[in-house]
Amino acid sequence: MIETTKIKHLLACLFFCMWCLHIWAQIPVEINVGHSGYYYQHMFSGKIIAEKPFGFFNTSSILLPYDKKRGIEVMSQSYLTYEINKRWATGLGSIYAPGNRFVPSAFVWYFNKKNDISYLIFTRMDVWSKPSFELFGFVEYQGSKIQDFNLYARLQLQYITSMHWNGHLKSVQYARLGVDNKGVQYGLGVNFDQYGPNTKQYSNFGLFVRRVF
């Protein structure tokens, strides 16, 4: 009950922020429904002032497994960003997770898009006495031909390790394969999650729906 209330409050806060900021930023929102649970994520960035290098970045996700013993996972990262050039950016902010609550964090990313393919490499480290290090990235293909249906595909990877205890905390491999129809992407989705030094694994096979608002 307490976890459900926290999730409701977090979702309300996230959607309020998205509503306030959607004028300046495109917001890709995705929901995946599978055999072992639900997964939600969004990621967006934008400039505070179009001509200036300062901006904002937020990525958040919620995992709701059917197995209550596994527990609900909530993660949200928010940063004030500085654009070094069109491909590189850095920033300071915080990451929220139920275990450590809000922890200060810093990141550097590289983003590029060529024709129908875009890719991102994102590295983050906590700025406190017990830091963790995260490496995240994706490769995405989104067809842009003038037709009713285009191919959509994405591979998303993440690795998080602790720098003060047993090393590996979490790693994920998410794949999406489907179609783009008038700005809405949908199709097959598979999630693989590994936890802890013994890399206990969970999987989730299902369907996804994605849209950029």
Beta strands, then each sheet from edge to edge (+ up, - down):
strand 1: 28-34
strand 2: 37-47
strand 3: 54-65
strand 4: 73-83
strand 5: 88-97
strand 6: 101-114
strand 7: 117-126
strand 8: 132-142
strand 9: 149-162
strand 10: 168-181
strand 11: 184-195
strand 12: 200-212
sheet 1: 1+ 2- 3+ 4- 5+ 6- 7+ 8- 9+ 10- 11+ 12- 1+
end
